[in-house]
């Protein structure tokens, strides 16, 4: 028995089922159903997000274009600050502080300005997506600091502006965001919506749907498995959407804990699969948990897709 699972079970009374992402009452269900397939399904892309490292996309020359609210700083560019300090732009390390140590107040101010400009510089990188700030207080300070510098050159950041070739706009929350990050977030939100389906889902999500389908249908006759796969293709629905669109998983967990580990809700025959599908449809129409008002819309959307999937599947089963 795996020691981590033993500790988990002793402390909580349940194990983790990696095949479904759900809890289980029996350690036998904590063993991967298909280890290689599970490993491939679990691989995730690593995000490109860093505020360190060389700056790869500095422009070849510096310029200010006030008519287009645009400014660029090339390597070697300098920005004069209070107290005789300067920021000098390096392609390797970004803006560096230059000047003789004098008034401590000006030195601290210069250090803050350096950090603010480097954050803006990194967000202008064309191959990096990184948050400008993580809380409102820090963001407000950051925007105030870059305003002090860019306004010297006639750049108005209350409007859309371009810095080192990257356009910055206001996001839905009113904060500055690079056009690249805005486009990436839009694409991400669209993919999240697509992953609530099967037909439009990305490759990883489709693999996850197929894997979980194999797991939950491992005991049924092949003809039932074939009809399930037909239903996936015909409806384009994902029956394993997290939170509200995963009725099969929820009911399988209930059966698991009621029986000591049997989470094969569909049983081992056509008749048992029909009975289970009817129960799933009834649960979709009559949820036993309260749906928060804020989640009603997403619940109705996922419930509609689930209902379509299992209604189609049930119709096919009845014709066997």
Secondary structure, DSSP 8 states (H G I E B T S, - for coil): --HHHHHHHHHHS-EEETTTTEEESSGGGGS-SSHHHHHHHH--------S-S-----BSS-EEEGGGTEEE-BTT-EEE-GGG-EEEEETTTEEEEES----HHHHHHHHHHHHHHHHHHHHT-TT----S-SSHHHHHHHHHHHHHHHGGGT--TTS-EEETTEEEEE-TTS-EEEHHHHHHHHHHHHHHHHTTBSSSS-HHHHHHHHHHHHHHTTTS-HHHHHHHHHHHHHH-B-TTBTTTB-HHHHHHHHHHHHHTS---TTTTSHHHHHHHHHHHHHHHHS-SS---GGGHHHHHHHHHHHHHHHHHHHHHHHT-
